[in-house]
Amino acid sequence: ACFRLLCSLLIPALFLSGILCVCLVVLLWGIRLWIQQKKNQLTSAGGGGERVLWCAIRTLQKKYRNVTCVVYTGDRDATGEEIVEGAFRRFNIKLIHPVKFVFLEKRYLVEASLYPHFTLLGQSLGSVFLGWEALLKCVPDIYIDSMGYAFTLPLFKYLGGCRVGCYVHYPTISTDMLSVVRNQDTRFNNAAFITNSPLFSKFKLVYYYFFAFMYGLVGSCSDVIMVNSSWTLNHILSLWRAGACTSVVYPPCDVQTFLDIPLEEEKSTTEYSIVSVSQFRPEKDHPLQIRAFAKLLNKKRLGQQPSLKLILIGGCRNQQDEERVNNLKRLCEELGVSNNVTFRINIPFEELKRHLAEATIGLHTMWNEHFGIG
């Protein structure tokens, strides 16, 4: 009797599951067809990016003259012309042909400040919604992610019907991050209250392993994977396991313009400058630079050496970066070095070149730097 009862329940359940699976497949296929119909109905509209993006666009324009390059952007307070002009001013890159821009409204969904806890997962899920908005506004033939939004790759590939590729500057999660949590080390992305609790550390480790598994799944659907260094390559190979389509493409460093700077030059002995070039992000560890500089000044005051200046050069991406700079300025005041520390934000390329030409020391303090252009 029990066997007959189980059979009578199992067969309808299997039948219902089959129907639901078919409906899901049909729904996804219908969404894909609907998106494909929108492909040729859309116009362009503006976006930002960093040096790699603009160099990649310029190279594509040189090699394939019939290609239309589209940039998705959340920079709605700037026009397309202003964004292109900014690329020339900051990176000394001039494009051959115009670029189309698609302005997105949901960029706030990928801001770290929106997710005080489970930040990696929150930003990744947010990027899926942002990617959905991008896909509805413009369906490309080829989608290339250069921002680290790996969770958008299957969206564009399987629903958008696009060929997908990515340029990975830094893996969203790495085996080093796992080891930091496993060893209960306190870092900018591993708070002290977690490292002090074995239970919290184990829970975070499970969360990181789950996220690494999901990150590997979405990344492995790429048709082409480019990474910026051998360090990043090793992490991506271990996480995505797609070695056949993965290669190192080093970032474009404009060395020629710096070769114009003479190696031997008469320098003023009244002031020496220490220059740091990097975005104002927590992993760059600018507070360490300021504290080390304060110690140096305390030692220097005992002698009669020329004056020293610390120049922090970098880009601010958003309000969080600007607040980070304000915190660094407050740290300078606390340590009494405000008069000797200068902040230069989003400066033109020529000014960057001048600071580097005049510098005596270059300073960089990121742990596990993936590719230190600065």
C-alpha positions, 0 to 999 in steps of 0.5 A, spaced: 500 500 500 505 504 501 509 503 495 502 504 491 502 511 495 509 513 493 508 511 486 501 515 485 505 521 488 512 520 485 509 520 477 505 526 478 511 530 481 515 528 476 510 530 470 509 536 474 517 538 474 518 536 467 512 541 465 515 546 469 522 545 466 519 545 459 516 552 461 522 555 464 526 553 457 521 556 453 520 562 457 528 563 457 528 562 449 522 567 449 526 572 452 532 571 448 528 572 442 525 578 444 532 581 446 534 579 439 528 583 436 531 589 440 538 589 437 537 593 431 532 598 434 536 602 439 540 608 439 546 610 443 547 615 448 556 616 455 561 612 459 567 613 463 573 608 463 580 607 464 586 607 460 585 600 458 578 601 456 580 607 451 587 603 449 582 597 447 577 601 443 583 605 439 586 599 437 579 596 435 578 602 431 585 601 428 584 594 426 577 594 424 574 600 421 567 597 420 566 596 428 562 600 432 564 601 439 559 602 444 561 603 452 556 602 457 556 607 463 553 610 469 556 617 468 550 620 467 552 627 469 557 628 463 556 628 455 559 623 450 564 628 448 566 630 455 568 623 456 572 622 450 575 629 452 577 626 459 580 620 456 585 625 452 586 629 458 587 624 463 591 618 459 593 622 453 589 617 448 585 620 442 580 616 439 580 615 431 572 614 430 566 617 435 564 612 440 557 611 442 555 611 449 549 607 453 547 611 459 545 606 465 541 609 471 542 603 476 549 603 477 548 605 484 546 597 485 554 596 484 556 601 489 560 597 495 556 602 500 550 599 498 552 592 501 555 593 508 555 586 509 556 580 504 559 586 499 562 581 494 555 577 493 551 584 493 555 587 488 555 581 484 548 580 484 547 588 483 551 587 477 546 582 474 541 587 474 545 593 472 547 588 466 540 587 464 538 594 464 544 594 459 542 589 455 535 592 454 538 598 452 543 595 447 544 588 445 551 588 442 554 582 437 560 582 442 560 584 449 567 585 453 567 586 460 573 590 463 570 592 470 570 586 473 562 584 473 563 577 471 556 575 473 554 579 467 557 574 462 552 569 462 547 574 462 549 577 455 551 570 452 545 566 454 540 571 454 543 576 449 546 571 444 552 575 444 559 572 444 563 574 450 570 576 453 573 579 459 579 583 461 580 581 468 584 587 472 583 583 479 579 577 481 573 579 485 575 573 489 582 570 490 586 564 493 589 569 497 583 572 500 581 565 502 588 564 506 587 571 509 580 569 512 583 562 514 589 565 517 584 570 521 588 576 519 585 583 520 585 586 513 581 592 510 576 587 507 577 582 513 574 586 520 577 585 527 571 582 530 571 577 524 578 575 526 577 575 533 571 570 532 573 563 530 565 562 529 565 568 524 571 566 521 569 559 519 562 562 517 566 567 512 570 562 509 564 558 507 561 564 504 568 565 500 568 558 498 561 558 496 562 565 492 569 562 489 565 556 486 559 561 483 565 566 480 568 560 477 562 558 474 560 565 471 567 566 469 568 560 465 562 561 460 567 566 457 569 565 450 576 569 451 579 571 457 584 576 458 588 578 464 593 583 466 599 579 469 601 572 471 599 573 478 592 574 476 593 569 471 594 564 476 588 566 480 583 566 474 586 559 472 585 556 479 578 559 479 575 559 472 579 553 469 578 555 462 586 555 460 584 554 453 581 561 452 585 565 457 592 569 456 596 574 459 595 581 455 599 586 459 596 593 460 598 599 455 603 603 459 605 609 455 613 609 456 615 613 450 612 619 453 616 618 459 623 616 455 623 623 453 624 625 461 632 626 461 635 621 466 640 626 469 638 633 471 640 638 475 635 638 481 634 643 486 636 641 493 631 645 497 625 640 496 625 633 495 618 629 493 616 622 494 610 621 489 605 615 490 600 614 484 594 610 485 587 610 485 584 612 492 582 605 494 582 601 501 587 596 498 592 601 496 593 603 503 595 610 503 594 611 510 601 606 511 604 611 506 602 617 511 604 614 517 611 612 514 612 619 511 610 622 518 616 617 521 621 620 516 619 627 518 620 626 525 627 623 524 629 628 519 627 634 524 633 632 528 638 633 522 638 639 517 636 635 510 632 639 505 625 639 506 620 633 504 614 633 500 609 627 499 605 627 493 599 623 493 596 622 486 590 618 484 583 618 481 576 618 485 571 614 482 565 616 486 563 619 493 566 613 497 573 615 494 572 622 496 570 621 503 576 616 503 581 622 501 577 626 506 579 621 511 586 621 509 587 629 510 584 628 517 590 623 518 595 628 516 592 633 520 592 628 526 600 626 525 602 634 524 604 633 516 598 636 513 603 642 510 608 636 507 602 632 504 599 634 497 593 631 494 592 631 487 586 628 484 584 626 477 590 631 474 591 631 467 596 627 464 601 632 463 601 634 470 602 627 472 608 627 467 611 633 471 610 630 478 614 624 476 619 627 472 621 632 479 620 626 484 626 623 487 622 617 490 616 613 488 612 609 493 607 604 492 604 600 498 599 595 496 599 588 498 598 583 493 599 588 487 596 585 481 600 590 476 602 596 479 603 601 473 604 606 478 
